[in-house]
Amino acid sequence: MLTVAFAFWPFKFYYYSLCSKCGEIQNTTDWQLPLTFSTFWSHASIEPTALSRYLASSRLVPAHKHDWQFGHGGGNGVRCALGAADRVRPLLTSTNVTTFLDLARQYGEPGESAKFLEYTIDPELCRAVF
């Protein structure tokens, strides 16, 4: 078994995805047949971000099924796979963004913080706002 694992070591595709609802990051490794997209084993782990911790503590996002959006990946013959969610990642890990959202919730107009949150997680709008 160990020999098989080392034989397929270079044929791993690594990538991360972002949940468009809560901002958590999922890191995934797919062990694939050489130079194909045929995955024979996959492992994923979820990590919180500054935004997801803020949303959980403030109870702004209810329990939900994650909606994973592809961010960035590579491996198994792919040098760089880039998804739209890659534009959002810096905002999810920034404490400045969570501070802004919290201040907008406390001092802004009703619903303003929710609108800024929507813009933060949207790959098309996130750079225009922050």
N, C-alpha and C positions, 0 to 999 in steps of 0.2 A: 504494500500500500504506500509506503514512504517513497519508493522508487517512482510510482505513478504520480504522486504529488509533485516531486521534483521535475518529472518529465513535462508536466503541464504548467510549471511555475511561470514561464514567460508568457503564457497564453491567458493572462488574466486581463479583464477589462474593468477598470476602476472608474466610478463616477459618483457624483453627488446629485441629489434632487432636493428641491425645497417644497415644503407644503405651502400652498397658496392661501391656506386659511389661517394657520397658526405660526408660520415662519420657522418651524423646526427643519433641521437638515438631516437627510438620510444618506449615509455613505454606504455604497454597495460595491462588492467585488463579485464579478461573474467569472467563473472558470469556464473557458470555452474551448471547443475544438480549435486547433490551430487555424488562424486566419479565416474563421467563420463567425457567424453570430449564434451558433448553436451552443447554448449554455447547458452544461451538465451539472453544475453546482453553483449556488449563489449564497452570499452572506451579506446581510445588511444590518446596520446599526443606526439608531436615531440619536441625535444630539440636540440639546436645546441651544437656542441662540439668545442674545440679549432681548430681542423682540418677543420670542416665544415665552421667555420667563416673565416679561412684563405683562403680556396678554393673559398668561395663566394667573398671575398674582392679582391682576385687576379684574379678572373674570369677564373680559371683553369678548372672548371667543368661547362659545359653549363646546361641550364634547362633540367630536365630529370624526368622520372618516377622513384620513389624510388625502389630500389631492396633490400628489407628487408631480412636480414640474422639473424636467431635466435641466441641469445646470451646466456641468462640465465633466468631461471624462476622457479617458485614453487607455491605450493598451491593446494587446493582441493585434497589432498591425495598424491601429488607429493612433495617429500622433496627437490629435487634438479634436475632440468632439465638443462643440460649443452650443449650448441651448440658451433660450431667451432668459431663463431664470438666473443665468450667470450675472446678469446686470443687477439683480436684486440683492445678491449675497452680501455685498459690503454694507448695505443698509440694515440687514437683519442682525448683523454683529455689532452695530454701532450703538453705544450707550447714548450718544447725542440724539439719535433718532427717537429712542424710547423716552428721553427727557422731553423732547419736543412734543411727542404724542401725549404724554402725561400732562404737560402744561396746556396743550390745546383742549384736553378733556376737562381740566379744572377751570380754565379761564376763557375758553372759546365759546362760540355759539353752540347751541344744542346740535349734535350730529356732526360737528366740524371735525372732531377727532376721528370719528369713524370714516369720514371721507378721506382724511389724510392717511389713515391706515390702509384704506383701499388703494390709494395712490402708491404707498410705500411698497406694497406687495405686487403691484402690476408692473411687469417688465417694460411695458410701453410708456408708462407715465412716471416711473420712479425717478428717473434722472431729471425730469422737469421740475420736480418738487423739491428734491434735496440736493 
